[in-house]
Amino acid sequence: MQDPGPAPHVMRNADIDPKAEKRAEQQVAILFGLSGVSSLLLIYSYVFIASDVFVFIPVMGSQNVQQLGLGLGMSFSLLFLGLGAIHWAKKLMPETEVINHRHEFRSSDEDRDELVKTVKHAAAEVKLGRRSLIKRSLGFSLGLFALPPVLLLRDLGPLPKKQLETTNWKAGTRLVTDPGNRPILASDLEVGAVVQTLPEMPDETERLLSDIAKDPVLLIRIRAEEFQLSPEKLAMTHDGIIAFSKICSHMGCAVALYEQTTKHLLCPCHQSTFDVTRGAKVIFGPAARPLPQLDITVDEEGYLIARAPFNESVGPSYWERNSQ
Amino acid sequence: MTTAEKRLGNAANFVDERIGAAGWVKKSLNKVFPDHWSFMLGEVCMYSFVILLLSGTFLTLWFDPSQRDVIYEGVYEPLKGIKMSAAYASTLDISFEVRGGLLMRQIHHWAANIFMAAIVAHLLRVFFTGAFRKPREFNWILGILLLTLGFVEGLFGYSLPDDLLSGTGLRITSAIIQAIPLVGTYISFFLFGGAFPGVGFLPRIFTLHVLLIPGAFLAVITIHVMLVWYQKHTQFPGPGRTEKNVVGHPILPVYMAKAGGFFFIVFGVIAFLSAVASINPIWLYGPYTPGQISAGSQPDWYMGWLDGLVRMAPPWETHAFGHTVSWNILIPALIVPGILFTGMAFYPFIESWITGDKREHHLLDRPRNVPNRTALGVMSITFVIVALINGGNDILATNFHLSINQIMWFSRIGIFVLPPLAFVITKRLCLSLQRADRDLVLHGLETGRLVRMPSGEFVEIHEPISPQKRFVLTSHEQAPALELSATDARGVKRPGAIKNKVRARLSKAHAVGLPKVTSEDLKEIEHH
């Protein structure tokens, strides 16, 4: 179909009517003026409004007046500036369309040939193809040159060693509440109780965040007859009290949601669901392994202690993890 | 000559005598930019980047990225006396004690969200209109690079305050790194400076977040924009517009005024949102400790689809020879996104291989005229949306009283079923739209006026459309599918027969379309 060419140009009001032009000019000036007023609002809010004054606004609720004044002052000063500029451009600036021509990006054949010739000439001059000794030694040194930058990053952190396999739980470590650091009497736990615990640390030892990233244990008491566990796992419980690592076996989030009626533990990050009665077996979600179970018993005073450390790594999987 | 003109002239002369810029500047000021609302999307990206630089610089004046422990003694009562990292404490100070600090934090976070949204919208515009075709493939790849950088920069940014939510994000990040076979554990220990959460991660990502990545952004954005400048902008087809010209407004004064004004409007809208809609209230989350978590932990929206994929992954792990491979992490977090982004980066070359089209293209496609590409785009969007829905499955479940398990199963099945379905539906829709275009050109607009003919018959009057509109609807080219036979003249299989067969099949699918109206068709209809 034939190109009919662009539609005829339609003049704007401001192009033909001097009154409309004047009006548009005033509108632009008003918009710029409003921008200035808004900046004054910002300055006023910064200097004169105390930071602890609140006002109730429907829908938004209680709002800090200073924050609101700063924010609205800033946004309106910007908005009106922008609106003014665009109104100016749309109403008063020339609006006729202009045509530019495009050129093809491909260079001319002469230029290409010239370039090839120059490169070939340069290559011939340095005789790279014939100086294989230089070529090989250069390759060798460039290869080695690339290594130090990687090597120099080595001291960013320590080697993993056994850090992912070990926790602060040892045979005889008392379980203490988190927060509170109080030891727990087995007899104090009612059926249905859930307690977050940490291993008791020797005095003066500071608990690091990296300890809290692998030590937390959830203590849950249900009726002992509800357990459906293998004899070994059942032996690791004490009187209906079972202890699991709180660190998710999927990606290491804290498995913090316990549903008392179903006795399910749910990780809020990716919804892996673990059945407490069946030894934290995964019943839903992306986690591939049950939460590691801590072997617990009570000491002579009746406080809950670990009978043995965890017998597997807690937290997410990693390449070196031996799951056998 | 007025004094002002004289002074300006002197200054210009001073500069030009030293660097000879007049010729180049003159040429540049005559540059023409075509007008279309969708061309603003890229501008929104650039402007929000500038806003991010400005607001981010403001935040660095007070932010302390250290992980060292401090006891909070600021004005926010609920957290007084609590042990926390200096990073979290200084974020609280910015929020409560620096006047305008909270506003700047909000602007920074809102601008980041809008930056990513604008990148995605801009990418979709470029994809659906075929603006990525030769000669603009480089810029397409640079755009994908910017999107990828945006993910990393955003993740680092919302991790820096070291609140309970961002710490949880880092826990997941460390688990993804640990899942990489062979080297993952080592990389994780090196990056974090020890076992998670380590001592070094925040100061390190702070340097990356404020220096290295913004530097990379700045470099890539500069090349991206310079290429647009040099190659000239694409334009939609229309009367007077060809592959050889560009029709629009010159840079001075109209484009400059509009673009400059638009910067202030983008900034103003972001500031307004920041003033009235508070996001990421870190003071409510509390400081990070790995033993705690809040229900409904969500990443920012642009990471949500990745989290959704991780959530829906089946519980697969391989244990062999004393090693563990976590497919439940590797597939959704690294392998699938890796394939998607690689495929996206190479798409311009894939399409040109399918169509055999190696020419330059400066006129944009109307999405309906390229049904296969449009359907592929909608299919990808559907994939991401299903993943995003699953990324918010806990929020959806609590707000709409649904079962989280059902949403998960909907997503697990939907991620395979819905994208192909979206492909088929979109392709049919495109063809229907082509049919509507065809009807409009052939029969004109329905006026709604019924006329009774002498014979007693009622007909509706159709008004012919303008020649300009008719041209827009019929100016697209319809390239035929490639003819690639698997055998040569003597019936012997050619080398690469299977490749040719695949290519011919794809090419055929790509070339599907309704024949467009020709002037002969119109003449014929006028005869009736």
Interface residues (C-beta under 8 A of the other chain):
Chain A: M1 Q2 D3 P4 G5 P6 A7 Y46 S51 M60 Q66 Q67 L68 L70 G71 L72 M74 S75 F76 S77 L78 L79 F80 L81 G82 L83 G84 A85 I86 W88 A89 K90 M93 P94 E95 E97 V98 I99 N100 H101 R102 E104 F105 L153 R154 L156 G157 P158 L159 P160 Q163 L164 D178 Q196 L198 L209 S210 I212 A213 K214 D215 P216 K246 I247 H250 M251 G252 C253 A254 A256 L257 P268 C269 H270 Q271 S272 V282 F284 G285 P286 A287 A288 R289 G315 P316 S317 Y318 W319 E320 R321 N322 S323 Q324
Chain B: N30 K31 V32 F96 R99 G100 L102 L103 Q106 P135 T168 R171 I172 S174 A175 I176 Q178 A179 I180 P181 L182 V183 G184 T185 Y186 S188 F189 F190 L191 F192 G193 G194 A195 F196 P197 G198 G200 R204 Q231 K232 G238 P239 G240 T242 E243 K244 N245 V246 V247 G248 H249 P250 P253 V254 A257 K258 G260 G261 F262 F263 F264 I265 V266 F267 G268 V269 I270 A271 F272 S274 A275 V276 Y288 T289 P290 G291 Q292 I293 S294 A295 G296 S297 D307 V310 R311 M312 A313 P314 P315 W316 E317 H319 G322 H323 T324 V325 S326 N328 I329 P332 E360 H362 N393 D394 I404 N405 M408 S466 P467 Q468 R470 F471 T474 S475 V517 T518 S519 L522
